[in-house]
Amino acid sequence: MSQPFHAAGAACHTLHDPWTHGLGVMRAVIGRWLELDITHLGSIITIAGAAPAAWRFVQHIGRHAYGWIRRFFIASVTIPGGDPLNRNVVNWVLSNVIEPQNIRFLTARTEVGRNGADRAAALKKTRRAVQYCPHWKTTWFWHQGNLFMITRILDGFSASMGDPTYDGIGGEELTISCLGRSVEPIRRLMTTCREFADRQTQFFVIVYSRDRYGMSWKPKSRKPIRLLETVHFDEQVKQELLADIKNYLDPKTQRRYQTRSMPYRRGYLFYGPPGTGKSSLSTALAGEFGLDLYEVNIPSIASDADLEQMFLEVPPQCIVLLEDIDAVWVERETEKSEQNGNRRSNCTLSGLLNVLDGVGSQEGRIVIMTTNRPEQLDSALVRPGRVDMKIFLSYISQKSAEQMFVRMFAIDLDSQPRLPRKKKDLAGQEVPRQLDIHEVRSLASKFATEIPEDTFTPSQLQGFFQLHLDSAVDAAACISSWVEKELSRKSDQDFEIVRNGKE
Ligand SMILES: Nc1ncnc2c1ncn2[C@@H]1O[C@H](COP(=O)(O)OP(=O)(O)OP(=O)(O)O)[C@@H](O)[C@H]1O
């Protein structure tokens, strides 16, 4: 009679005290062990000894089975590290497959000198942001009804991490595998990744430069698209340049060139004093036509063969930018003397002419060269075929100065509510009221009359605007004294000395 009562009591007890219950179980197990026959113990030891061999056997079978599955039921595509497509795929995976909140493995390092920031300044002892990159090797996911596996080969990972501009995306070889016997789903996935990248970068110009070993092109920065209206120079020349590039990029033109056996490429020379917009125009054109910009820094190129390799690796439709071509200029005589042993430059003029001409040059590319000293350029470099159009960017005209004024101050007009004619703040001070576009335009034309024609560079004027962005009225009022001061400076090397807040 007491038995049922006892059992019920135990159940109740167990329910309320798991600790005691656990102890009870352990006691039972140990009790059983103690009751073990020694022959049982021998069998257990034998089984334990055989377990690793069995495990190895299972692994071996597993590897073979996986190998067979791979061979007959898995399609795969490998993308080399550094290829733009690799970057597109990793970007897509990071945005659509790997959820940031679920990532537990990251690499971290201090952000130094990214996006063209000043390396020296970056290395100063200021606290800098920490850059975290997801650290992943393999990921599985379903996409459009197919099962995919993406594996990153991390062999060269430490080398990538040593590169200060590496952002954890697209540096390592990738293998995309898909369950099935066709690579078609992988191709579709790659198209999705590319479209995703295009959508992400449609408001940016991607600037590529050679990696620090000079081995491959890699994205250096993403510059927000600069509208052509924001680069001020002769409107007629601007329209001619635009029409020329538009015509060149038209597929019909390509067919015409090809049927007539003409090399399908175009070269432009932008020349003019420093600060007149040569680089800005190049970036604006890349944005306007949706092209990537490939920057070639000739002094850093090790040899003509490397230069040729670089040109071979640029994609068919892009802009190749050779900035300050005069800075690397080697006159033919100098080049001859260099051949006699006094060699200074790694990359020769003839090497440059070769790549511009065709050896190792991609069809469909646009080459833009910029210079401050066009008179020093060899006529061979700027002959038609290598330079098809020369654009002079000069000191700012009154008309451009007026346009620049309107651009600086009209930008926020629409988004700001129009204030009443006279308004006072809580302290009774009069608040400057919002101008309308007509008033800005009229101030702009007054402003422009104060600017002597073709005297200042647009970048000088931009410097003036930076000091007066708060008020168009102030800018218009201060321009005459600024002009006077600038004209009285003997040269560009004269600096304003500011003492106790005064000049
Ligand atoms: N024509 C222009 N229209 C508008 N802004 C300009 C123009 N020219 C220069 N700027 C401004 O001046 C700055 C320097 O311009 P940019 O670097 O394009 O000149 P650059 O001619 O390439 O100079 P450098 O020969 O020294 O390389 C930029 O911030 C740019 O916005």
The ligand as an SDF file (V2000), in Angstrom:
LIG
                    3D

 31 33  0  0  0  0  0  0  0  0999 V2000
   35.6720   74.5060  -64.3940 N   0  0  0  0  0  0  0  0  0  0  0  0
   35.3230   74.2490  -63.1500 C   0  0  0  0  0  0  0  0  0  0  0  0
   34.0360   74.2630  -62.7840 N   0  0  0  0  0  0  0  0  0  0  0  0
   33.6870   74.0030  -61.5170 C   0  0  0  0  0  0  0  0  0  0  0  0
   34.5520   73.7230  -60.5320 N   0  0  0  0  0  0  0  0  0  0  0  0
   35.8400   73.6870  -60.8440 C   0  0  0  0  0  0  0  0  0  0  0  0
   36.2850   73.9300  -62.1520 C   0  0  0  0  0  0  0  0  0  0  0  0
   37.6190   73.8520  -62.1770 N   0  0  0  0  0  0  0  0  0  0  0  0
   38.0040   73.5330  -60.9420 C   0  0  0  0  0  0  0  0  0  0  0  0
   36.9420   73.4390  -60.1420 N   0  0  0  0  0  0  0  0  0  0  0  0
   36.9870   73.0860  -58.7150 C   0  0  0  0  0  0  0  0  0  0  0  0
   38.3310   73.2390  -58.2890 O   0  0  0  0  0  0  0  0  0  0  0  0
   38.8230   72.0800  -57.6540 C   0  0  0  0  0  0  0  0  0  0  0  0
   40.0400   71.5230  -58.4060 C   0  0  0  0  0  0  0  0  0  0  0  0
   39.6240   71.1120  -59.6740 O   0  0  0  0  0  0  0  0  0  0  0  0
   40.3670   70.0070  -60.5510 P   0  0  0  0  0  0  0  0  0  0  0  0
   41.1920   69.1220  -59.6750 O   0  0  0  0  0  0  0  0  0  0  0  0
   39.3640   69.3640  -61.4260 O   0  0  0  0  0  0  0  0  0  0  0  0
   41.3450   70.8990  -61.3980 O   0  0  0  0  0  0  0  0  0  0  0  0
   42.5300   70.4400  -62.3380 P   0  0  0  0  0  0  0  0  0  0  0  0
   42.4980   71.3280  -63.5170 O   0  0  0  0  0  0  0  0  0  0  0  0
   42.4550   68.9870  -62.5940 O   0  0  0  0  0  0  0  0  0  0  0  0
   43.7680   70.7790  -61.4180 O   0  0  0  0  0  0  0  0  0  0  0  0
   45.2580   70.1770  -61.5250 P   0  0  0  0  0  0  0  0  0  0  0  0
   45.7900   70.5230  -62.8740 O   0  0  0  0  0  0  0  0  0  0  0  0
   45.9690   70.8760  -60.4120 O   0  0  0  0  0  0  0  0  0  0  0  0
   45.1220   68.7020  -61.3070 O   0  0  0  0  0  0  0  0  0  0  0  0
   37.6790   71.1010  -57.6010 C   0  0  0  0  0  0  0  0  0  0  0  0
   37.1870   71.0730  -56.2820 O   0  0  0  0  0  0  0  0  0  0  0  0
   36.6400   71.6330  -58.5470 C   0  0  0  0  0  0  0  0  0  0  0  0
   35.3460   71.4980  -57.9900 O   0  0  0  0  0  0  0  0  0  0  0  0
  1  2  1  0
  2  3  1  0
  2  7  2  0
  3  4  2  0
  4  5  1  0
  5  6  2  0
  6  7  1  0
  6 10  1  0
  7  8  1  0
  8  9  2  0
  9 10  1  0
 10 11  1  0
 11 12  1  0
 11 30  1  0
 12 13  1  0
 13 14  1  0
 13 28  1  0
 14 15  1  0
 15 16  1  0
 16 17  2  0
 16 18  1  0
 16 19  1  0
 19 20  1  0
 20 21  2  0
 20 22  1  0
 20 23  1  0
 23 24  1  0
 24 25  2  0
 24 26  1  0
 24 27  1  0
 28 29  1  0
 28 30  1  0
 30 31  1  0
M  END
$$$$
